[in-house]
Amino acid sequence: MQRVHFIAIGGAAMHNLAIAISKKNNTHVTGSDDEVFEPSLSRLKAYGLLPEKMGWFPDRIHKGLSAVILGMHATLDNPELVRAKALGLKIYSFPEYLYQQTRSKTRIVVGGSHGKTTTTAMILFVLKQLKIDADYMVGAQIEGFDNMVKLSYESRIAVFEGDEYLTSPIDRRPKFHLYKPHIAVLTGIAWDHINVFPTFENYVEQFQKFTELMEGQGRLIYFDGDASLNEIAQNLRRDIVPFPYNTPEYEVIKGVTYLKTKKGDVALKFFGEHNLQNMNAARLACRQIGVTDEQFYATICDFPGASNRLQKIVETGKSVAFKDFAHSPSKLKATVKAVKHQYPDRKLVACMELHTFSSLTEDFLPQYADCMEEADVAYVYYNPEVIEHKRLKELQPEQVQQAFGGNNVTVFIDSLALQTKLRELKYDNAALLLMTSGNFSGLNLIEFAEELLKK
């Protein structure tokens, strides 16, 4: 019997991994955390994995454990981590354990500053429709998948979303450096995580290193509209085969995107050039494991999208609303552009929250220049209390407005004032876009969008 203990089991990725491991035969899972929030709490409870008491308990760490998995939420002085080290137990980070569990499998890893969740979800959706078994790890809920992580004894393929953020408190490497893919996808490089990668050049180096860590005779699928990726592709190891991709031919008719293929037009449920590029990357990745283009197109047409990635949340006869995880400048610009081009005759009301460390950092703000210029109405919100909590330099609304540029941008630091302003607008023939990695300081985005559009 394998016994695995999770330190900080309540994290988004950690609790999904815990559930996945608990489903494997001959594996017993335990875990600890000092606080667990929804949806992790309910999901861990449903699988009998929620700790009976919150807190850290060194006596849960013993020599009978096969492995200890350490989450990013844990600190270096965590009592359970200290004891695990003292006992000489094998301590894994989340990505390190995923790699160990899939060493004998063909690993497909999707990296990039944005688009990796959607691209990974597209690959998994097609494989499931074609009944091709695969292990996986993806960063968002996908329709038809009950967990974000799957590990099995039977599958010969593993598909991972490759995040460039740090691995664990005791391992400062980017997560995707540990996966060593046979087939790699890079969707684009746009500076993010300024708290970890202080310059763009340092950030690009992480993607260069990712390609250097690929398995022998690897395949690199990359977006050739990105200058940094083109440079990386020109300097690959000689055994790695590059596969460039770009935007496929398409047209939009009455709010529906049609993909142009050799077999005719294919109506899609998703839209936006960036998503079409993601689809092309997914197609090439699937091709490497034997999926034909005909099979791919026959299934991708039913792909509904990933949760919080240009997710349609409300639609009436006269208006539509989306929510999106967009927070980085490149993703913000791509998302605004996608909605505007999909609904060119509708007024676009775009509202975004600055919430991440990078987005609230004074030196990073200029990266947002003209990101929302295609919106008819653009609102930017941030909470000064979040800046204080992250111990960052105070920002003034005038600074943020100047950084974004454009006469269409209005900055709010009061969530209620923002809500009041949005309620004053008329949404006849409009598209509403709510973009955040948070929730606008406690706002239920779906209920609020329904209130605005159905009034």
N, C-alpha and C positions, 0 to 999 in steps of 0.2 A: 504493500500500500504506500503510494506516494503521499507525503504530507507537505502542503505548501501553505505558507503564512504570508498575508499581505499587510504591509505597514502602510497606512493611509489607503484603506480599501474603498473609501467613498468617492474617489475621483471618477470623472467621467469615463476615462479609459480604463482605470484600475478595476472598477466594479464590473465592467463588461468582461474584462479578462478573467476575473474571479469566477464569474458565472460560466464562462466558456470552459475553464479548467474543471470546474465542479461537475460538468456533464461528462467528462472523460471517465472511463472505467478505472478503478483502482486508484482514484485520486481524492484525497480529503483536503478541503480548503477551510482555512480560518483567516480572520483578519481583525485589524484594529483601526480606530480613527478617533480623533477628538471631536469631530462633528461630521454629520452626514446629512446632506440636503436632498430634496427631490430633484430628479426622479430616482437617483441612486438609492435612497432610503427604501422606497416601496419595492424596487426591483430586488435589492439584496434580501429584504424580508421575505419576498415571495419564494426565493430559492433557499431560504434557511441560512443565509450567510451574514445577516446583519449582526454585528457584535452586540452581546447582551448588555454591556455597559460601554459608554463612551470614555475614551482615554487610552493611555499607553500602559501596558502591563508586561514588564520584562519576564514574568513567569510564563507567559505564553510562548516565549522563545526557548526552545530546548533542543538537545542533540538529536531528537527523533525527527526533526524537520528535514525534508529533502531539499527544500529551497525556501528562501525568504525573498519576496518581491517588494522592492522599495519604490514608493510613489514620490512624485515631485513635491507634494504637500509636506512631506516629512522634513524635519530639520536635522542638521548634522549631529546635534546632541540628543536626538530622540532616544529615550531609554531602551526601546526595543531594538533599535539599530545598534546601540552601544553593546547590548548583550549579544546580539547576533555576531558582531565582530569579535567579541571576547571568546565566544564558543567556536570561532573559526568556521561558521556556517557559510554555505554558498549564497551570496547575496546578488540577486539579479535586478536590473532595472526592467521596466515594462518592455522596451524594445529588445533588450538582450534576451529576455525569456522567450519572446516571440521567435527570435532567430533560432534559439536552441531547439525549440519545438518543431521547427520547419527546416532544419538543416538538410534533410534528405529530399526536400521538395523543390520544384521549380518556383522560384520567388519572383513575382511581379511587384515592383515598388513604384508608386506614383509620387513624385516630388514636384515642387514648384511653389512660388509665393502665393499663388491663388489657383483655384480650379482643381486641386488634387482630390478633394472630397468628391466632387461631382464626377470626375474621371474615374476614380476608383469605384464609385457607385454604379456607373455605366457598365464597367467591365463585369462587376458582380451580377448585375441585372441580366446581362446577356448570357453569362455562364449558367445562371440558375434557369433561365428560360430554355436553354439547350440541354439542361440536366447534366451539366459538367460540374462535378463535385470540386469544391475549393475551400481551403481554410481562408480566413480573411481578418482584417482589421480596418475599419473605416470610421471616419470622424463624425458621422451623422446618421440618424435613423433613416433606413431605406424601406420603402413599402415592400412587404413580403419577407422581411428579415426581422426576427424577433430579438436579435442581439447584435451589437456592433463588432463583436469578436467571435470567431469560431475556430476551434482547434480540434482536429480529429486524427485518428490513426490511419484512416482509409485514403483520404485525398492525396493526390500527387502534386497539387498546385496550391500556392499560397499567394494571396493578393493583399498588399499592405498599402495604406496611405502613409507616405513618408514625410513626417513633420521635421522641419529643420530646427525646432526649438530644443532646449537642453534635455538630456536624458534623465538625470536624477541628481539629487544633492551631492552625491559622491562621484558622479560621472558627468563631466561638463561637455561631453561631445554632443553634437546634434543627433537626435534620435535616428534619422535616416542613415547615418553613417554605420549603424550596426546591422543593417538588414542584408547587405551584400547581395544585391539582386542579380538574377540571370537576365531579366528583362526590366529595363528601367524607363520610366517616362518622366520628362521634365517639361512642365507646362509654361514656364516663364520665370524670370527673376526680376522682382521689384522689391526694393529694400524694405525690410520689416524687422521687428525685434531690435530696435536701436539700443535697448538696455543690455543686449548680449553681443550684438554685432555693431560696433560703434561707427563703422564706415561702410559704404556700399561695396568697396573693394574687399573688405573682410567678409562681407555677406556672400559675395560671389564665390569666394574661395571655398565656402562650404559645399557649394554645388559641384565645383571642380573636384573636390575631394570625394564626393559621393560617387562620381563616375570612376575615379581611380580605385574605389573599393568594390567595384562590380566583380562578379565571378568571371573566370576565363571564358572567352568566346561569347561575351555578353552582347545584348542588343540594346542600343540607346535610341529611344523614340523622343524627339524633341521638337519644340515649336520654333520653326526657322524664321519667325518674325521678330525674334528676340536677339539683339546684337550680342549680348553676353553668352547666350546659349550657342550661337553660331561660333563664337570664339572657342568655347569649350569643345564643341564638336570637331573643330579643326585640329585639336590637340589631344585627341583620345589615344589611349593605348592602341597599338596596332591590331590587337585581337578583337577589339570591340567594333561591332558593325553599327553605323548610324542610320537612322530612319527619320528624315525630316518630315514635318507635316505643317499644314496651314489651314486656312478657312476653306471648307468645301463650297461648291457652288450651290446657291439656294435662292429662293424668293419668298416674300411674304405676301399672302393674299387674304384679305379680310381677317387679319389678326392670327393667321395660321402660317407657320413656317413650313415650306416644302423643300426637301432636300433633292437635288438633282443627281440621279445615278444613271448608270448605263442601262438599267432595267426600268427606268421611268422615275417619276416623282414619288417621294415618300413623305407623307404628312407626319409631322412630329408634334409631340405634346409639350416640348420645351422650346426655348427660343433664345436668341442673342448670339452674336458672332463668337463670343468667348465660349459659350456652351457648345457651339458647333465645332469649334477647335478642340474642345475637350472630347467630343464624340469621335473626331478623327484620330486623336491619340488613343482612345479606347479601342477603336477598330484595328489599328495597327498592333496594339498589344494583344488583342484576341487572335489576330492573324498568326502571331508567333507560336501560339499553342494549338493551331489547327482549325480555327474558326474561319470560314470563308466570308467574303464580303457580303454575299447573298444571304447567308445565315445571320450575319450581324445586322444588316438593314431590316430584315424581316422581324427582328426582335426589338431593336432599339427604338422603333417607332412607338412602342408602348411604354417607353421609360417615362415615369411620371415626375422625375426629379428627386433630389435629396431634400430632406427636411431643412428649412431655413436657407436654402439656396435658390433664390428667385422663386420662392414658394407662393403660389396664388392662394390667398386666404379669404378673399371676398370678391364676388362678382355679381353685379346687377346688370340690368339691361342698358344702363347708361354709364357704368363706371366699373373699375377693377382695382384691387389692392394686392400688393405683394409685400412679403417680408423677406429680408436677405441678411446674411451674416456679414455683409460687406463692411469692412472697417479700414482696410489699408487703402492708400490712394489709388493704386492700379485697379483694385477690385471695385472700388466705389465708382470710378470713371466708367469701367466696363459695364457695370450694372445699370447705371443711369442711361448710358448709350443704348443698351439692349432694350430697355422698356420704351424709350423714346422712338426707336426705329420700329418696334413692334406695333406701337400705337401712335403713328405720326400725327394723326388728326385729333388726338386727345391732349388736354392740358396735363402736363406732368408735374405733380407735386412730390418732390423728393425731400425726405426728412432723414437725417442721419445723426447718430450719437457718437461722439468721441469718447471712447471708453477704455481702450488699451493703453499700456504704458507708452508705446511709441506715439500714438495719436495725441496724447496729452503732454508730450515733450516739446518744449519751445523750439529746439533745434530741428525737430522733425516736421513741424507744422508746414513749412514751405513746400513740402512734397505734395500737399493737397491743392496746389494752385490749379484752378480751372477744372477741378474734378467734377463739378456739378454744373458746368456751363450749359449743358443741353437741357437742363430742367427749366420749366417755366417758373416754378416757385421752388426755392431751395432753402431749407431750414437746417441749421446745425445746432445741436444741443450738447452741452457737457455739464457735469455736476462738479462744482468747485470742491465739494467734500471728497470726491473720488481722487482729485488731484492731491489734496492734503493727505489722504490715506496712503497714497502711493509715494508720498514724500517728494513730490515734484515741485518745481518752481511755479508759482501762481501765474495763471493766464488771465488776460483781460479779453472780453468779448471783441474789442476792437482789433486786437492782435489776430484772433481767429478769423474774423471777417476779412482782414487784409491778406492773410495767408491764403484763404480760399479764392479771393478775388471775385470779380463780377458783381454787377448791381443786383443780381437776383438772390444773393445770399443774405439771410438774416440769422443772427446768432442768439441763442437763448441759454440762460443758465438756471432757469426755473422751469421745471417740468410742467407745472400747472399752467404757467403762462404759455408754454408751447402748445399744450392741449387746447387752451382757450382759442389761440390763434388758428389752429387746425379746424376747430369747430366753426369758426366764422367763415371759412371758405365754402364755396359751392362746388359740388362734385359731379355736376351734369357733364357728361362727356369728358371724364377725367381718369387719370391713372395715378394712384397713390402708391408711393414706394417708401417703406419704412426699413431703414438699414441700421443695424446695430449688432454688436456681440454681447450686448447687455439687454436692458429692457426699458430704457428711458426712465430710470429710477422708479421701478415698480409698476409699470404699465403693462396690462394684458393686451398685447398688440392685436390679436384677433378680435377680441370683444370691442376694442376701441375702433378698429377699422370698420367693423359692422355698424357701429353707432354712427360713424361719419358718413358712410356710403348709403345707408338705408334710411337716413333721416328725411 
